[in-house]
Amino acid sequence: MSTRVADAARSIYVAFAYPFKPMSLLLGIEIESHADIVRLVQRGMPAPMYRRVAERLCIPANLIAPSRTLTRRLAKGHLSDLETERVLRIVRVFVQAMRVHGRETKTLQWFTTPAALLSGEPAIAPIILAASDSGAQFLLAKLMGIVDPMR
């Protein structure tokens, strides 16, 4: 592989693997590294941050946790580490989708509209898939143009 091709491949990987700036804009905090994300997960996402992101991305409350649990967490002031990771997965997939679709409104429409994404399965909104690790990886691969022959 030529140096030029390797550099291009590395640039594409960095662009998709490290969406820190757009994530910062969505979350309303500065994220400069994976360490910042780890710290946010360990502390738990603050309730005001969750509310802002959930409203902007139209995240269904029961996608993050059962409604009573989520109400209790928000009253305490922050989400658990697992709930925070779930929200961050959704944000990460949304940011990558914006790179593909361009405008936030177009991306949000794609993200929240059920589509036949998995062969033989009923239509499902990408945001629902994005909440799980395997679903997020599937969507990121699709967004990066990596074709899965087993789809």
C-alpha positions, 0 to 999 in steps of 0.5 A: 500500500502506498504512503498516500493511500495509507495516509488517506485511509488513516485520515478517514479512520480518524475522521470517523473514529474521533468525532470529538468536536461535533460531540462537544457541540451536541453535549455542550461540554468540551470533549478532546479525547477518549479520556474525556468520554471515559470521565463523563461515563464514570461520573454519569451524564448530568441531568441537564445535559441528558435533557438537552441531548434527548430533546435535540435528538428525539431520544425516546425516554424508554430507550435509555432506561425504564421510565421510572428508573430514568425519572429517579436518575434525573431527580438524583441529577445524573444518569448511571454509567451504563445509561450514559454510555447508551446516550453517548453511543446514540450521539456518536452514531448521530454525529457520523450520520451528519457527516454522511447526510449533511444537515441536522434536520435531514440526519434527524429525519433519517435517524428517527424514521423506521427503515428496512435496515436488517434483512428479514426484520421489520423496519426499525428506526436507526436511533433504536439500533444505535442504543446497543453496541452491536446496533451502533457498530452496524450503523457505523459500518453502513455509514462508512460504506462498509458493506456486510454481505450477510446483512 
